[in-house]
């Protein structure tokens, strides 16, 4: 990136501001020849008039005091004045002197000083008209009575030759300038290409960093959520259950912060996509409300939820992203409300054109301080947050707006200072007819069913937690564990399993490689065994790699155990209880 740059800048494209000193040197020599020839023709007044021009051009050829545009304008003005001087003295006899006025006009055209060109054209026209009208003010030093012979043709030929040379030099200068500009553009293209390559490398590094960060944070979060779920099933003490609820809330809050950072990056880069699944809408929204209830009560706020009866039980959408949007709005409402009430009203209606689609409407209101006008104008922009915010980095509403746009929904708000704020979101969701697999207590489906399952994870804590979770839910399951892909591959070759739960990033052999080798086995039953990816990577590229390798489905960490059970039910044949 430190290549030698050509001297011409791209500004020269709009104004030819780089004609080198060779041009001024040439014009100096040219006017010197003009002076000598004019003395030879005994046109002395015209000859003496060239001396100031010669001195000026010579000064410009050696001086760096003025810029080229300044030099050009001074030279054009001086030359125009000289041509006017010669036309007044000799124009009556040598009317062809008018063609000398072409030289400043042509130079202005080449320099693309269009307004100055028009000004000088009008000025020259006025000079010629005035001079002719007043009959050259009584001067006619070109009359043949002053000379021994007619020099009319000689002067005309000389002027034509000089103007031709003048135009050739200007054309050469312009050609050189264009060549310099092309050279400069090529250099800039090389520089831009190098910048593009560097940016691509930075983008790859950024994606790698976020993928690693996501994996490293989500892995322990998955263990925390799993342990919390196990403890809640085995503890009867209300106080301990409340503490576990708080732990759940803190885990989800931390997960939301991680999601905000990752989602903002993906939304900004245009690589974000939604992950659709069936879920119970009422249960999901009630869980979100309960998650925030303790926080609201601790602040002394009244906290209410109202869910209309026409809300469908099961819908098809991105549950995690809808939860993320609602959670963000609830958190904001609680944070900015010091006294009063926070309410969430869930309603909606069926699409008139499509009865299988439900227009979900969620209204979250508070009696907080409201949103001031300045913040309101940029509230959905990144880093827009109140100065009093202690828990926000100003990305929540930006991400919520981006997610809702992806879902083809809308978000709006109304706010009054010191009275409160109301946010309204609308999201279209396809309705799913209820069946056994849609039940929240999906573990009931596996009642008295024996499942041979292999779970693979290099993290011993996650492996232990998941094993206990599955045994709590699937009483008759037979679970085998492995710590890497190679160990799992060997177990699959030597044993029969109904399903494999496979982590992706592992030492020795990763989950992608292990799955690819499983799909290459000759035994049809083992070759086609359902493999579910348990991954802490949430990037579209990583998830696509899982599916392309032959994995049947995936669950992103941290996950709800019931969500995993639904996918297991989906991928294996289970006799449902009657």
C-alpha positions as CSV (number, residue, x, y, z in Angstrom):
1,X,0.0,0.0,0.0
2,X,3.0,2.2,0.0
3,X,3.5,2.3,-3.7
4,X,4.7,5.4,-5.4
5,X,1.7,7.5,-6.3
6,X,1.7,9.4,-9.6
7,X,1.8,13.2,-9.2
8,X,-1.6,13.8,-10.7
9,X,-4.6,13.8,-8.5
10,X,-8.1,12.8,-9.6
11,X,-9.1,16.4,-9.2
12,X,-7.4,16.8,-12.6
13,X,-10.3,15.0,-14.3
14,X,-12.6,17.9,-13.7
15,X,-10.0,20.6,-14.1
16,X,-6.8,20.1,-16.1
17,X,-4.7,21.5,-13.3
18,X,-1.5,19.7,-14.3
19,X,0.2,20.9,-17.5
20,X,3.9,20.9,-16.6
21,X,6.4,23.7,-16.9
22,X,7.4,22.5,-20.4
23,X,4.3,24.2,-21.7
24,X,5.3,27.6,-20.2
25,X,8.9,27.1,-21.5
26,X,7.6,26.4,-25.0
27,X,5.3,29.4,-24.9
28,X,8.2,31.6,-23.8
29,X,10.3,30.4,-26.8
30,X,7.3,30.8,-29.1
31,X,6.7,34.4,-28.1
32,X,10.4,35.1,-28.5
33,X,10.2,33.9,-32.1
34,X,7.1,36.0,-32.5
35,X,9.0,39.1,-31.3
36,X,12.0,38.4,-33.7
37,X,9.7,37.9,-36.7
38,X,7.7,41.0,-35.9
39,X,10.8,43.1,-35.7
40,X,11.9,41.5,-39.1
41,X,8.5,42.6,-40.6
42,X,9.1,46.1,-39.0
43,X,5.9,45.8,-37.0
44,X,7.7,47.4,-34.1
45,X,4.8,48.3,-31.8
46,X,3.5,44.7,-32.1
47,X,7.0,43.4,-31.5
48,X,7.7,45.5,-28.4
49,X,4.4,44.4,-26.9
50,X,5.6,40.8,-26.8
51,X,8.3,41.6,-24.2
52,X,6.0,41.7,-21.1
53,X,4.5,38.4,-22.3
54,X,7.9,36.8,-22.7
55,X,9.0,37.9,-19.2
56,X,5.7,36.7,-17.6
57,X,5.9,33.3,-19.3
58,X,9.5,32.8,-18.4
59,X,8.8,33.7,-14.8
60,X,5.9,31.2,-14.7
61,X,8.2,28.5,-16.1
62,X,10.6,28.8,-13.2
63,X,8.4,29.9,-10.4
64,X,6.4,27.7,-8.0
65,X,4.8,30.6,-6.2
66,X,1.5,30.4,-8.1
67,X,-0.7,27.4,-8.8
68,X,-1.2,26.3,-12.4
69,X,-4.8,27.7,-12.5
70,X,-3.6,31.0,-11.2
71,X,-0.7,31.1,-13.8
72,X,-3.1,30.2,-16.5
73,X,-5.6,32.9,-15.7
74,X,-2.9,35.6,-15.4
75,X,-1.3,34.5,-18.7
76,X,-4.7,34.4,-20.5
77,X,-5.7,37.8,-19.3
78,X,-2.3,39.3,-20.3
79,X,-2.3,37.6,-23.7
80,X,-5.8,38.8,-24.4
81,X,-4.8,42.4,-23.5
82,X,-1.8,42.0,-25.9
83,X,-4.0,40.8,-28.7
84,X,-6.4,43.7,-28.1
85,X,-3.4,46.1,-28.3
86,X,-2.2,44.6,-31.7
87,X,-5.8,44.6,-33.1
88,X,-6.3,48.2,-32.3
89,X,-3.0,49.2,-33.9
90,X,-3.0,46.9,-36.9
91,X,-6.4,45.3,-37.2
92,X,-7.6,47.7,-39.9
93,X,-5.0,46.5,-42.3
94,X,-4.6,43.0,-40.9
95,X,-8.1,41.8,-40.1
96,X,-6.9,38.2,-39.8
97,X,-5.4,39.2,-36.4
98,X,-8.9,38.3,-35.0
99,X,-7.9,34.6,-35.2
100,X,-5.3,35.2,-32.4
101,X,-8.2,35.5,-30.0
102,X,-8.8,31.8,-30.5
103,X,-5.8,30.9,-28.4
104,X,-7.1,32.1,-25.0
105,X,-10.6,30.7,-25.7
106,X,-9.1,27.3,-26.7
107,X,-7.0,27.2,-23.5
108,X,-10.0,28.0,-21.3
109,X,-12.0,25.2,-23.0
110,X,-9.2,22.7,-22.4
111,X,-9.0,23.8,-18.8
112,X,-12.8,23.4,-18.6
113,X,-13.3,26.9,-17.1
114,X,-16.6,27.2,-18.9
115,X,-17.9,30.3,-17.1
116,X,-14.6,32.1,-17.7
117,X,-14.6,31.0,-21.3
118,X,-18.1,32.6,-21.8
119,X,-16.9,35.8,-20.0
120,X,-13.8,36.1,-22.2
121,X,-15.8,35.4,-25.3
122,X,-18.3,38.2,-24.5
123,X,-15.4,40.5,-23.5
124,X,-13.5,39.8,-26.8
125,X,-16.7,40.4,-28.8
126,X,-17.3,43.7,-27.1
127,X,-13.7,44.7,-27.7
128,X,-13.9,43.9,-31.4
129,X,-17.3,45.5,-31.9
130,X,-16.2,48.7,-30.1
131,X,-12.9,48.9,-32.0
132,X,-14.5,48.5,-35.4
133,X,-17.3,50.9,-34.5
134,X,-14.8,53.6,-33.6
135,X,-12.7,52.8,-36.7
136,X,-9.8,51.6,-34.6
137,X,-9.6,54.9,-32.8
138,X,-7.7,56.5,-35.7
139,X,-4.8,54.0,-35.6
140,X,-3.6,52.1,-38.7
141,X,0.0,51.4,-38.3
142,X,-0.3,48.4,-40.6
143,X,-1.0,50.6,-43.7
144,X,1.2,49.8,-46.6
145,X,2.3,53.4,-46.9
146,X,4.6,52.8,-43.9
147,X,6.4,49.9,-45.4
148,X,8.5,49.2,-48.5
149,X,6.6,45.9,-49.4
150,X,3.4,44.1,-48.6
151,X,3.9,41.8,-45.6
152,X,0.2,40.8,-45.4
153,X,0.7,37.1,-46.5
154,X,3.9,36.6,-44.5
155,X,2.2,37.7,-41.3
156,X,-0.8,35.6,-41.9
157,X,1.2,32.5,-42.6
158,X,3.3,33.1,-39.5
159,X,0.3,33.5,-37.3
160,X,-1.3,30.3,-38.7
161,X,2.0,28.4,-38.0
162,X,2.2,29.8,-34.4
163,X,-1.4,29.0,-33.6
164,X,-0.9,25.5,-35.0
165,X,2.1,24.9,-32.8
166,X,0.2,26.4,-29.9
167,X,-2.6,23.9,-30.4
168,X,-0.2,21.0,-30.8
169,X,1.5,21.8,-27.5
170,X,-1.8,22.1,-25.7
171,X,-2.9,18.8,-27.2
172,X,0.3,17.1,-26.1
173,X,-0.1,18.5,-22.6
174,X,-3.7,17.3,-22.5
175,X,-2.6,13.8,-23.8
176,X,0.1,13.7,-21.1
177,X,-2.4,14.7,-18.5
178,X,-4.9,12.0,-19.5
179,X,-2.0,9.5,-19.4
180,X,-1.2,10.7,-15.9
181,X,-4.8,10.4,-14.9
182,X,-5.1,6.9,-16.3
183,X,-1.9,6.0,-14.4
184,X,-3.3,7.5,-11.2
185,X,-6.6,5.6,-11.7
186,X,-4.7,2.3,-12.2
187,X,-2.7,3.0,-9.0
188,X,-5.9,3.8,-7.1
189,X,-7.6,0.6,-8.5
190,X,-4.7,-1.4,-7.2
191,X,-4.9,0.4,-3.9
192,X,-8.7,-0.2,-3.7
193,X,-8.2,-3.9,-4.6
194,X,-5.6,-4.2,-1.8
195,X,-8.0,-2.5,0.6
196,X,-10.8,-4.9,-0.5
197,X,-8.6,-7.9,0.2
198,X,-7.6,-6.4,3.6
199,X,-11.3,-5.7,4.4
200,X,-12.1,-9.3,3.4
201,X,-9.4,-10.6,5.7
202,X,-10.7,-8.4,8.5
203,X,-14.3,-9.6,7.9
204,X,-13.1,-13.2,8.1
205,X,-11.2,-12.5,11.3
206,X,-14.2,-10.7,12.7
207,X,-16.5,-13.6,11.9
208,X,-14.0,-16.0,13.4
209,X,-13.7,-13.9,16.5
210,X,-17.5,-13.7,17.0
211,X,-17.9,-17.4,16.3
212,X,-15.2,-18.3,18.9
213,X,-16.6,-15.8,21.4
214,X,-20.1,-17.1,20.9
215,X,-19.0,-20.7,21.3
216,X,-16.9,-20.0,24.4
217,X,-19.7,-18.0,26.2
218,X,-22.6,-20.2,25.1
219,X,-20.9,-23.4,26.3
220,X,-20.8,-22.5,30.0
221,X,-24.2,-20.9,29.7
222,X,-25.6,-24.2,28.5
223,X,-24.2,-25.9,31.5
224,X,-25.7,-23.3,33.9
225,X,-29.1,-23.5,32.3
226,X,-29.0,-27.3,32.4
227,X,-28.0,-27.5,36.0
228,X,-30.8,-25.0,36.9
229,X,-33.3,-27.2,35.0
230,X,-32.2,-30.3,36.9
231,X,-32.3,-28.5,40.3
232,X,-35.8,-27.1,39.7
233,X,-37.1,-30.6,39.0
234,X,-35.6,-31.9,42.3
235,X,-36.2,-29.0,44.7
236,X,-39.5,-28.4,46.6
237,X,-38.4,-25.4,48.6
238,X,-40.1,-22.3,47.3
239,X,-37.1,-20.0,48.3
240,X,-34.6,-22.2,46.4
241,X,-36.9,-22.3,43.4
242,X,-37.0,-18.5,43.4
243,X,-33.2,-18.4,43.5
244,X,-33.1,-20.8,40.5
245,X,-35.5,-18.5,38.7
246,X,-33.2,-15.6,39.3
247,X,-30.3,-17.7,38.0
248,X,-32.4,-18.5,34.9
249,X,-33.1,-14.8,34.5
250,X,-29.4,-13.8,34.8
251,X,-28.4,-16.5,32.3
252,X,-31.0,-15.4,29.8
253,X,-30.0,-11.7,30.3
254,X,-26.4,-12.6,29.6
255,X,-27.4,-14.6,26.6
256,X,-29.4,-11.6,25.4
257,X,-26.4,-9.4,25.6
258,X,-24.3,-11.9,23.6
259,X,-27.1,-12.2,21.1
260,X,-27.3,-8.4,20.8
261,X,-23.6,-8.1,19.9
262,X,-23.7,-11.0,17.4
263,X,-27.1,-10.1,15.9
264,X,-26.1,-6.4,15.4
265,X,-23.0,-7.5,13.5
266,X,-24.9,-10.0,11.3
267,X,-27.7,-7.5,10.7
268,X,-25.2,-4.8,9.8
269,X,-23.4,-7.2,7.4
270,X,-26.7,-8.4,5.8
271,X,-26.0,-12.1,6.6
272,X,-28.7,-12.6,9.3
273,X,-31.5,-15.1,8.8
274,X,-34.3,-16.4,11.0
275,X,-34.6,-20.0,12.3
276,X,-38.2,-21.1,12.3
277,X,-39.8,-23.8,14.4
278,X,-43.1,-24.7,16.0
279,X,-43.7,-23.3,19.5
280,X,-46.4,-22.5,22.0
281,X,-46.9,-18.8,21.8
282,X,-48.9,-18.3,25.1
283,X,-46.4,-20.4,27.1
284,X,-43.4,-18.6,25.6
285,X,-44.8,-15.1,26.4
286,X,-45.9,-16.1,29.9
287,X,-42.4,-17.4,30.6
288,X,-40.9,-14.1,29.4
289,X,-43.3,-12.2,31.7
290,X,-42.5,-14.4,34.7
291,X,-38.8,-14.0,33.9
292,X,-39.1,-10.2,34.5
293,X,-41.8,-10.3,37.2
294,X,-39.4,-10.4,40.2
295,X,-37.3,-7.5,38.8
296,X,-40.4,-5.4,38.5
297,X,-41.8,-6.3,41.9
298,X,-38.4,-5.5,43.5
299,X,-38.7,-2.0,42.1
300,X,-42.2,-1.7,43.6
301,X,-43.9,-1.7,40.2
302,X,-47.2,-3.2,39.3
303,X,-46.6,-5.8,36.6
304,X,-49.5,-7.2,34.5
305,X,-50.0,-9.4,31.5
306,X,-53.2,-9.9,29.5
307,X,-53.4,-12.5,26.8
308,X,-56.5,-12.6,24.7
309,X,-58.4,-15.9,24.3
310,X,-58.1,-15.8,20.5
311,X,-54.3,-16.3,20.6
312,X,-53.5,-19.7,18.8
313,X,-51.6,-22.2,20.9
314,X,-49.0,-23.2,18.4
315,X,-47.4,-21.0,15.7
316,X,-44.5,-21.3,13.3
317,X,-41.8,-18.7,13.8
318,X,-38.4,-17.8,15.2
319,X,-39.2,-18.3,18.9
320,X,-35.9,-17.1,20.2
321,X,-36.0,-13.9,18.2
322,X,-39.5,-13.0,19.2
323,X,-38.6,-13.7,22.8
324,X,-35.5,-11.5,22.3
325,X,-37.6,-8.6,21.0
326,X,-40.2,-8.8,23.8
327,X,-37.6,-9.3,26.5
328,X,-35.8,-6.2,25.3
329,X,-39.0,-4.1,25.4
330,X,-39.9,-5.4,28.9
331,X,-36.4,-4.8,30.2
332,X,-36.5,-1.2,28.9
333,X,-40.0,-0.6,30.4
334,X,-38.9,-1.8,33.8
335,X,-35.6,0.0,33.7
336,X,-37.1,3.4,32.9
337,X,-40.1,3.2,35.2
338,X,-39.5,4.2,38.8
339,X,-43.1,4.1,39.9
340,X,-46.4,2.9,38.5
341,X,-47.2,0.0,36.3
342,X,-45.8,-2.0,33.4
343,X,-48.3,-4.0,31.3
344,X,-48.0,-6.4,28.4
345,X,-51.1,-6.9,26.3
346,X,-51.1,-9.8,23.7
347,X,-53.8,-9.9,21.1
348,X,-54.2,-10.0,17.4
349,X,-56.4,-11.3,14.6
350,X,-56.5,-13.8,11.8
351,X,-55.4,-12.6,8.4
352,X,-58.5,-11.8,6.3
353,X,-56.7,-13.1,3.2
354,X,-55.1,-16.1,4.8
355,X,-56.9,-17.9,7.7
356,X,-53.8,-19.9,8.5
357,X,-51.9,-16.7,9.4
358,X,-52.2,-14.8,12.7
359,X,-51.3,-11.2,13.0
360,X,-49.7,-11.1,16.5
361,X,-50.0,-7.8,18.2
362,X,-48.0,-7.1,21.4
363,X,-48.4,-3.8,23.3
364,X,-46.0,-3.0,26.1
365,X,-46.8,0.1,28.2
366,X,-45.2,1.8,31.1
367,X,-45.7,4.9,33.3
368,X,-42.0,5.8,33.2
369,X,-40.3,9.1,32.3
370,X,-41.1,8.8,28.6
371,X,-38.8,9.4,25.6
372,X,-37.6,13.0,24.9
373,X,-38.0,14.4,21.4
374,X,-34.2,14.3,20.5
375,X,-33.9,10.6,21.5
376,X,-37.2,9.8,19.8
377,X,-35.9,10.9,16.4
378,X,-33.1,8.4,16.5
379,X,-34.4,5.7,18.9
380,X,-34.1,2.9,16.4
381,X,-30.5,3.9,15.5
382,X,-27.5,2.1,16.9
383,X,-26.2,3.4,20.3
384,X,-29.3,5.5,20.8
385,X,-29.9,5.3,24.6
386,X,-30.9,7.5,27.5
387,X,-28.1,9.1,29.4
388,X,-29.6,7.6,32.6
389,X,-29.4,4.0,31.3
390,X,-27.2,1.8,33.4
391,X,-27.7,-1.5,31.6
392,X,-28.0,-0.7,27.9
393,X,-25.4,-0.2,25.2
394,X,-28.0,1.2,22.9
395,X,-28.3,-1.8,20.5
396,X,-31.5,-3.4,21.7
397,X,-34.1,-1.4,19.8
398,X,-31.9,-1.3,16.7
399,X,-31.7,-5.0,16.7
400,X,-35.4,-5.4,17.5
401,X,-36.3,-3.2,14.6
402,X,-34.0,-5.2,12.3
403,X,-35.5,-8.5,13.5
404,X,-39.1,-7.3,13.1
405,X,-38.3,-6.1,9.6
406,X,-37.0,-9.5,8.7
407,X,-40.2,-11.0,10.1
408,X,-42.2,-8.6,7.8
409,X,-43.7,-7.0,10.9
410,X,-43.8,-3.5,12.3
411,X,-42.8,-1.6,15.4
412,X,-43.9,1.8,16.6
413,X,-44.2,3.8,19.8
414,X,-46.0,6.6,21.5
415,X,-44.5,8.5,24.4
416,X,-45.2,11.5,26.6
417,X,-42.6,13.1,28.9
418,X,-43.1,12.0,32.5
419,X,-46.2,10.1,31.6
420,X,-45.0,6.9,30.0
421,X,-44.3,5.1,26.7
422,X,-46.2,2.5,24.7
423,X,-44.5,0.2,22.2
424,X,-46.6,-1.7,19.6
425,X,-45.3,-4.6,17.6
426,X,-47.1,-6.6,14.9
427,X,-45.6,-9.9,13.6
428,X,-47.4,-12.2,11.1
429,X,-47.1,-15.9,12.2
430,X,-48.4,-19.1,10.5
431,X,-50.7,-21.1,12.7
432,X,-49.8,-24.8,13.4
433,X,-52.6,-27.3,14.1
434,X,-52.1,-29.0,17.4
435,X,-50.8,-32.5,17.5
436,X,-48.9,-34.7,20.0
437,X,-45.5,-33.3,19.1
438,X,-46.5,-29.8,19.9
439,X,-47.1,-30.4,23.6
440,X,-44.8,-28.4,26.0
441,X,-44.5,-31.5,28.2
442,X,-43.2,-33.4,25.2
443,X,-41.4,-35.9,27.5
444,X,-44.8,-37.6,28.0
445,X,-44.6,-38.8,24.4
446,X,-41.5,-40.9,25.4
447,X,-43.4,-42.6,28.2
448,X,-42.3,-46.3,28.5
449,X,-40.2,-45.9,25.4
450,X,-36.6,-47.1,25.4
451,X,-34.2,-45.0,23.3
452,X,-30.6,-45.9,22.8
453,X,-28.8,-42.6,22.5
454,X,-25.2,-41.5,22.0
455,X,-24.2,-38.0,23.1
456,X,-20.9,-36.5,22.1
457,X,-19.2,-33.5,23.7
458,X,-15.7,-32.6,24.7
459,X,-16.9,-30.5,27.6
460,X,-17.3,-32.9,30.5
461,X,-19.6,-30.6,32.4
462,X,-22.0,-30.1,29.5
463,X,-21.9,-33.9,28.9
464,X,-22.8,-34.7,32.5
465,X,-25.5,-32.0,32.6
466,X,-27.1,-33.2,29.4
467,X,-27.0,-36.8,30.4
468,X,-28.8,-36.0,33.7
469,X,-31.4,-33.8,31.9
470,X,-32.2,-36.6,29.4
471,X,-32.4,-39.2,32.1
472,X,-34.8,-37.0,34.1
473,X,-37.0,-36.6,31.1
474,X,-36.6,-40.0,29.4
475,X,-36.7,-42.5,32.2
476,X,-36.1,-45.6,30.0
477,X,-33.4,-44.2,27.8
478,X,-30.0,-45.8,27.5
479,X,-27.3,-43.1,27.1
480,X,-23.7,-43.6,26.0
481,X,-21.2,-40.7,26.1
482,X,-18.2,-39.9,24.0
483,X,-15.7,-37.1,24.2
484,X,-14.7,-36.5,20.5
485,X,-15.8,-37.4,17.0
486,X,-13.4,-40.3,16.6
487,X,-14.6,-42.0,19.7
488,X,-18.2,-41.5,18.6
489,X,-17.4,-42.9,15.1
490,X,-15.9,-46.1,16.6
491,X,-18.9,-46.5,19.0
492,X,-21.4,-46.1,16.1
493,X,-19.5,-48.8,14.1
494,X,-19.6,-51.3,17.1
495,X,-23.1,-50.5,18.5
496,X,-26.7,-49.8,17.5
497,X,-28.1,-46.4,18.4
498,X,-31.5,-44.7,17.7
499,X,-30.0,-41.2,17.6
500,X,-26.7,-39.3,18.1
501,X,-26.4,-35.8,19.7
502,X,-23.2,-34.5,18.4
503,X,-21.2,-31.4,19.4
504,X,-19.5,-29.6,16.5
505,X,-16.2,-28.2,17.8
506,X,-14.1,-31.0,19.4
507,X,-10.5,-32.1,19.6
508,X,-9.1,-35.2,17.8
509,X,-12.1,-35.2,15.3
510,X,-14.8,-32.6,15.1
511,X,-18.5,-33.3,14.7
512,X,-18.6,-32.3,11.0
513,X,-15.8,-34.8,10.1
514,X,-17.4,-37.5,12.2
515,X,-20.8,-37.0,10.6
516,X,-19.3,-37.1,7.1
517,X,-17.6,-40.4,7.9
518,X,-20.7,-41.9,9.4
519,X,-22.6,-41.1,6.2
520,X,-19.9,-43.0,4.3
521,X,-20.4,-46.3,6.2
522,X,-21.6,-49.3,4.3
523,X,-24.2,-50.4,6.9
524,X,-27.4,-48.7,5.9
525,X,-28.9,-48.5,9.4
526,X,-25.7,-46.9,10.8
527,X,-25.2,-44.8,7.8
528,X,-28.7,-43.2,8.1
529,X,-28.7,-42.8,11.9
530,X,-30.3,-39.4,12.9
531,X,-27.5,-37.0,14.0
532,X,-28.5,-33.8,15.8
533,X,-25.9,-31.1,16.1
534,X,-25.5,-29.5,19.5
535,X,-23.6,-26.4,18.7
536,X,-22.7,-23.1,20.4
537,X,-22.0,-21.6,16.9
538,X,-25.0,-19.7,15.7
539,X,-23.7,-18.3,12.4
540,X,-25.5,-19.2,9.2
541,X,-22.3,-20.5,7.7
542,X,-21.6,-22.9,10.6
543,X,-25.2,-24.2,10.7
544,X,-25.2,-24.7,6.9
545,X,-21.9,-26.7,7.3
546,X,-23.7,-29.0,9.8
547,X,-26.6,-29.7,7.4
548,X,-24.3,-30.1,4.4
549,X,-22.2,-32.6,6.3
550,X,-25.3,-34.8,6.7
551,X,-26.6,-33.8,10.1
552,X,-30.3,-34.0,10.3
553,X,-31.0,-31.0,12.5
554,X,-29.3,-28.7,15.0
555,X,-30.0,-27.2,18.5
556,X,-28.0,-24.1,19.5
557,X,-26.6,-23.8,23.0
558,X,-27.9,-22.9,25.5
559,X,-31.1,-24.7,24.7
560,X,-34.3,-25.7,26.5
561,X,-34.4,-29.4,27.1
562,X,-38.0,-29.6,25.7
563,X,-36.8,-28.1,22.5
564,X,-34.3,-30.8,22.2
565,X,-36.9,-33.5,23.0
566,X,-39.2,-32.2,20.2
567,X,-36.4,-32.5,17.7
568,X,-35.6,-36.0,18.9
569,X,-39.3,-36.9,18.6
570,X,-39.3,-35.5,15.1
571,X,-36.2,-37.5,14.0
572,X,-37.0,-41.0,15.5
573,X,-40.0,-43.2,15.4
574,X,-41.8,-43.2,18.8
575,X,-45.0,-44.9,19.7
576,X,-47.0,-42.1,21.3
577,X,-49.1,-43.0,24.3
578,X,-52.8,-43.3,23.7
